[in-house]
Amino acid sequence: MNMITNHMPTAALQALDAAHHVHPFSANTALGQEGARVITRARGVTLTDSDGNEILDAMAGLWCVNIGYGRDELAEVAARQMRELPYYNTFFKTTHVPVIALSQKLAELAPGDLNHTFFAAGGSDANDTNIRLVRTYWQTKGKPGKDVIISRKNAYHGSSVGSASLGGMAAMHAQGGIPIPNIHHIGQPNWWAEGGDMDPGEFGLARARELEEAILELGEDRVAAFIAEPVQGAGGVIVAPDTYWPEIQRICDKYEILLIADEVICGFGRTGNWFGSQTLNIRPDIMTVAKGLSSGYAPIGGSILSDEVAEVISSTDFNHGYTYSGHPVAAAVALENLRILEEEKIVEHVRDVAAPYLKAKWEALVDHPLIGEAKIVGMMGSVAMTPHKESRAAFAAPAGTVGQIARDRCFANNLVMRHVGDRMIISPPLVMTPGDIDTLIARATKALDETHAIAKDQGLMDPA
Ligand SMILES: *Cc1c(COP(=O)(O)O)cnc(C)c1O
């Protein structure tokens, strides 16, 4: 058998990686000089690297390993499915058992009448589906002019041309000729960074009303849909003020537009319910799912459609699909992941045990001299670092300078935590125990102490 073994010294692996592997979202030359950390195995909530370090993974990979690492059941299911039927497509009047079973299960778990899934291999391509789908929906209903999709600045909806256009990441829009036409971005509900003198409630309403203003300005007959993450993930775990989502729902109800909830991170237990839409009490017409759908064990995503949206789309020939839409191995793995989430009551564990325990400790980080705000919903949280809590000032250094220091201090303390600018974020596996959470908080606190000392040394604690 051609096993992928780890028999080389770390430096040799790093040199080969630098020579031949181009990393996503990286300055590859600089990374090559520093050397990428080589992860060799993982169990539960812990990664092991090629030097034998044991690292607590407070990001669940990339927000996806909801059930934790090392679950043999998923490996068994994948092997069995590969032997039985490793691949078949669902294009030409054919289907197969894993995709039927998974579609049925998602209809059962998804709220309301979200009963129909169009599959993709991840979140980006699922959101590409959504762009074509909502435009085809309105075309089919005799309103081809409704083709504008409203999204938000600093949203993340994926990295393909379509989904990155939906997203509102300025650094992504600066490269490669995006956004594509007819995507309109409104402001994000990020009170810490953009709330100015308003109180959070007032600011949340103002940002929600930007949706109504955009619909009126563009014309209701031009707007197809609004897309948003229930809690912005890659944007920095931005939790909207309480006033925001009820107002967004009111506006979506008032005007004839579709609401797309991008549940790629929030779905499958992350917020303490099966879906973030339930936690935030919103009623989407379409949900994007990926990541936690398979806990990252296999690449799979999809768009879950309401009865009405599915009925309209099904009345026409929708000229769209991926070779790996509903891939049988990925579907079987996802189904087994959902069985584990359900039978082991992992969503209930988040809601009743892990999230309340983490929330108390996470919010207490606001007492740290470097931290001005601590936000958390379920098992996704963020802290804003600042040199001056009262004024919410930025550091006197390019955004992300202190964030990068903090991220490196986390890694040095065997903790994976990410930075987005100068916010530190977590999204750990949902199966974390209170003991794991204690370890997370202890390592994070130590890393923040060290970051604070370095920032003081470098004169970064003066407000900008
Ligand atoms: C990760 C992510 C995506 C993109 O998913 P990929 O599987 O990386 O293509 C889309 N939306 C959100 C909210 C995400 O976090």
The ligand as an SDF file (V2000), in Angstrom:
LIG
                    3D

 15 15  0  0  0  0  0  0  0  0999 V2000
  -15.7050   28.7060    4.9470 C   0  0  0  0  0  0  0  0  0  0  0  0
  -16.8920   29.4730    4.5280 C   0  0  0  0  0  0  0  0  0  0  0  0
  -17.3660   29.4120    3.2150 C   0  0  0  0  0  0  0  0  0  0  0  0
  -16.5990   28.7170    2.1160 C   0  0  0  0  0  0  0  0  0  0  0  0
  -16.5710   27.3540    2.2850 O   0  0  0  0  0  0  0  0  0  0  0  0
  -15.4290   26.4860    1.5240 P   0  0  0  0  0  0  0  0  0  0  0  0
  -15.7890   25.0800    1.8850 O   0  0  0  0  0  0  0  0  0  0  0  0
  -14.1140   26.9600    2.0430 O   0  0  0  0  0  0  0  0  0  0  0  0
  -15.5590   26.7370    0.0780 O   0  0  0  0  0  0  0  0  0  0  0  0
  -18.5510   30.0480    2.9140 C   0  0  0  0  0  0  0  0  0  0  0  0
  -19.2380   30.7060    3.8630 N   0  0  0  0  0  0  0  0  0  0  0  0
  -18.8090   30.7990    5.1300 C   0  0  0  0  0  0  0  0  0  0  0  0
  -19.6440   31.5200    6.1340 C   0  0  0  0  0  0  0  0  0  0  0  0
  -17.6140   30.2010    5.5070 C   0  0  0  0  0  0  0  0  0  0  0  0
  -17.1640   30.3250    6.7460 O   0  0  0  0  0  0  0  0  0  0  0  0
  1  2  1  0
  2  3  1  0
  2 14  2  0
  3  4  1  0
  3 10  2  0
  4  5  1  0
  5  6  1  0
  6  7  2  0
  6  8  1  0
  6  9  1  0
 10 11  1  0
 11 12  2  0
 12 13  1  0
 12 14  1  0
 14 15  1  0
M  END
$$$$
